[in-house]
Amino acid sequence: MINLNKFSPYWLFLFSLNSYVTAENIRVPVYGALGDSVYLHLNTTLNSSVEVQWKRGVYHIGVFKNNSMAFNKPYINRAEIFANGTLRLDRTQKDDSGDYSVDVFTTDGTNIFKGSMQVYIQEPVSQPVVHSTCLSHGKVLLVCTVDKGDNASFNWSIDGVPLNTSLAYFSDEEHVVILKKHVSGNLVCIATNQVSTNQSDSVIPNCSGKKEWTSNSKSFESKLLLAPVRKKISLLKTKDIYNK
């Protein structure tokens, strides 16, 4: 099982300050894993006389000045500003997501640099679970679900290679596929988001000797027994797929 839940720290290279520069407006996305540390990084060594201020929205996070730093709540004891201007947030929470900005000032108060970014704190995806249902004519319905994880996307592989349309029908929902007749092998569902990747245990579908479902059996057997699946899914729009 592959579990790459921890990709942090995530480095954000905002700008390289060569001596003093005119103010710039930079806005880029940054992703961090829930509970881990995230780094918002200035790729430079600042003059010790400058002042660095970090904010989230209009709220002041902290300031670095004269080789010392000070923070406002709730960042005390879980944040640090380094001499190069980098901000590190520890034990990240969902409400740490938002708009961040940094300003660098000279001793006379001149604003020599501006940077901004959107920070997204995501919960890593849990190990996916694959549910299988035997359909008519030897086809197999596969549904992949995760209990945890923000904005998860799904991919499928069979015997180590990506599943494609020659072997399966794909629905509008990427966590739902239907294997074509006589397709067999080690199926794996891979769930990912911006901060993690996780995969299911290998599944070998076997519908030999199982009752085949037909479109007139108990209203297509309550939509192919999908009621317990947590995510609302849409079956393939073309009903002919089930009867090919």
N, C-alpha and C positions, 0 to 999 in steps of 0.2 A: 504494500500500500504506500502510495506517495502522499506525504503530508507536508506541504510547504507553507504552513500557516503563518510563519514569521518571516516576513520580508523586510521588516524594519531594521535599522533606521532608513527612512526615505530622505534622500538628499535633494535639496532644492538649490540649484545654483542660480541665484537671482541676477547677479551682475558682478563684473570684475572692476573694482575701483582702483584705477591707476592714479595715485595722488588724489586730487579732488576733481570731481566731475560735476557737470550740471545735472540738475534733478531729472530723473527718468521715471516713467510710469511703466511698470512691468507687472503683468498679471498672468499667473500660471496656476494650474491645479496641482495639489499635493495630496497624496493618499497615505493614511497611516492605519495600522491595525489597532483595534480596540484593546486597551490595556498595555500596549507597548509604548515605546518612545518614538517621537517623530522629531526630525531635525529640519528647521527652516534656516537655510544656510546662505551666508554671504561669502563668496569665494575670494576672500582677500584678507590681508592683515591691516587693520585700521590703525591710524595714528592714535596714540593713547589719549590725545587731547579731545577727540571727538566724543559726541554723545549719541548713543543709539537708543531709540525708543520703539518698542513693539506694542501694537494694539490689535485687539480683535473687535471689529466693528468700531464703535466709539469708546470701547472700554480699554483702559490702559492696563497692559499686562505687566510691563516692567521696563526698567531703564538701566543701561550700562554707562557709567561715567566715572572718570578718574580711577579706572581699574577696579571699580566696585559696582555691585548691582543691587537693585531693590525691586521688590515685586508687590503687587496688590493681590488681595484675595481674589479667586481661590488658587492662585499660582504659587503661593509661598510653599516651599518644600517640595514642589514638583515641577520646577522650571529652572532653567539656567541660561544666562546670556554670556557667551564667550567673548574673549578679547577681539575676535574677528567679526563680531556682530551676530553670530549664529545663535538662534533661539532653539533650545531643546525643551520639549514638553514630555514629561514622564507620566506613566499610568494614565494614558489618554482615555477620555470619556466621550460619549456620543455628542455631548453639548460642546466639546472642543471644536466641532466642525463649524466652519464659518469663514468670514472674510478677515484676513490678517493683513496688516500693513506695517512697514518699517520705515523709519525716518532717521537719517544721519545728519547731525548738526555740528558745525564748527564751534569753537569757543565763543565767537561773537554772535551765535544764534543763527547763522546762515544755514539754510537747509540745502545740503549738497547732494542728497540722494533720497529717492522715494522708491519703494517697491511694494507690491501687493500681490496677494494670492488667495485662492479659494482652497481651504483645507477640508478634506473629507475623511472622517474617522469611520471605518467600516469594521463590522464584526466578521472575522474569518469564517469561511464556510466549513461546516461539519462534514463528516464522511457521508457521501451520498448513499442512498439505498435504492435499489432497483426492484420494482414490482413488475411481475410478468403475468400475462393472461393469454391463454390459448384462444385463438380466433378460428373462424371457418377456413377451410381449404389450406390448412397447415401454416397459416400466418401466426405471428406472435406479437402481441402488444407489449411494449416496454415503457414504463413510466419511472423517471428518476426524481427523487425528492431529497431535500436536505432539511434538517431541523433548525439549523442556524446558518447565518450568513446573509449579509446585505448585498442586494443587487447581483445575485448569483446568475451566471450563465452556464450553459451545459453543452458538452460535446460527448460524442460516443466513439468508441473504438472496438474493433473485433480482431482478435489475434494480434494485437499490437499496432494495427493500422487504422486510420480514420474510417468510420462507417460512411458509405456513400449511397447514392440513389440506385446503384445497380443491385444493392443488397437489401435496401429498406426504403419504406415510404416515410417522409418527414412531414410533420404537421406544422402549423403556425407556432406551436409551442415547442421550443427546442428540447425540452425535457421529455418529449413524447415521440416515440418512433414505432413503426410496425415493420418487423422483419418479414421479408418475402418468404415464400414457400421454399422449404428445404435448405434454408440458410442456417448454419450452425457454427459455433465457435465460442471462444471466450469473450464475452461482452463486458465492457467496462464503461461506466459513466464517469465523466470528469466534470467536476464543478469548480468554477473559478470566479473570483472577483478581483478587484484591483490590488488586494493585499494578500491573497491566498489561493492555493490550488489544492484540491483533495480529490481522491477518486474512490469509487465503490470497490467492493470485493468483486472478483470475477464471477460472472453469471454465465452458465451454459443452458440456454433455453431447451427444454425437452417437452414437447407436446405429444409424443407418440403414445397412443392409447387413450388420450384424453378426449372428452366429449367436445365436439366442435360446436361453437356457438353460431347460431343463424340469426338473421335479422328479425325473425318473427318469434324468437324464443324469449318469453317474458320481457317484452319491450327491449329487445337486444340486451337481455340480462342486466337491466338497470344501468344502461350505458357502460357495459363491459366492466361492471364491478368497480367503477372508479369513484363511487361516492366517498369511500374512506380517504381518498387522497386529499391532502390538505390544500394543495394549490388547485384552483379552478383551471381545468384544462379544456381545450377545444379539440374534438376529434377531427380527423381529416375531413375536409369539406366534401370531397368527392366520394360518395358512398360506394361507387363502383370498385374502389380499392378493396373493400371487404369481400367482394364476390368474384374478383379476377381469378 
